[in-house]
Amino acid sequence: MHELAAINNHLAGFIPTKQKLYLQQVTINSNKNNYVIKPKMVKIPYNVVNFTTVIIMVNSNKKEHNPMPTFTAIPQTLTIIVGSTNPVKINAAKQAIGQYFPDVHINCTGMHAPSLVADQPMTEAETKLGAINRAQFCQANAKVVDQHADFYVAMEGGVDQFDHSPATFAYMAIIHNDTLSVGRSANLPLPQTIFNALQAGEELGKVMDRVFNTHNIKQKGGAIGLLTRGLATRESIYTQALVLAMAPFINAELFND
């Protein structure tokens, strides 16, 4: 049972829960041997898996034999390509995905990716399409240059007129293993005068710079930071939306049913 001892010493399995879990089965695929170990409900540590081909099956009750969802081990490095060179978007992607993989080195870079929509999207549909277009461009470009990533991420900010008031928001698009997940941020209400300027053809960042006498606010706190007096920022809102958009990948066994 030295294999089991090694697992207990080195397990870095992605198990996103702090409840007591009990090991039901471990499968290790190596170059020479495949191990399937079924101990008698041995407690396992709450860490992160360093094995890249380990599958861990656990349950939360000694009397239950139906396993909880299976979590596949993750590599020691994750690569993220973001469809923007804006540091706010790059940092948001790194922070959001990094929260799920705290012990993994994350290599996150940005690149120019066309949205194929207006510079200032004026509807929800246009904003969503812009995010998806950017993420898909990143993936397509990676295949061309043979520099693949684990996640292709894009964010697109937009505005729209809602029943209560105009508002700004953003859509998130994440591609992992050819699967697309789309998320959305909360609404930030906009003054009607600012929305009127957008309807006249201006971009939100430039309007906010003019109204608040700031410079390049879109690469800092954004309209969100200005209108919430710093209680929220463009990066914090994007990070939250990306955390939610990651759910299908973190719980793949549930979403793929």
Buried (B, 14 or more C-beta within 10 A) or exposed (E): EEEBEEBBEEBBBBBEEEEEBBBBBBBBEEEEEEBEBEBEBBEBBBEBBBBEBBBBBBBEEEEEEEBBEBBBBBBBEBBBBBBBEBEBBBBBBBBBBBEBBEEBEBEBBBBEBEBEBBEBBBBBEBBBBBBBBBBBBBBEBBEEEEEEBBBBBBBBBBBBBEEEEBBBBBBBBBBBEEEBBBBBBEBBEBEEEBBEBBEEEBBBBBBBBEBEEBEEBBBBBBBBBBBBEEEBBBBBBBBBBBBBBBBBBBEBEEEEE
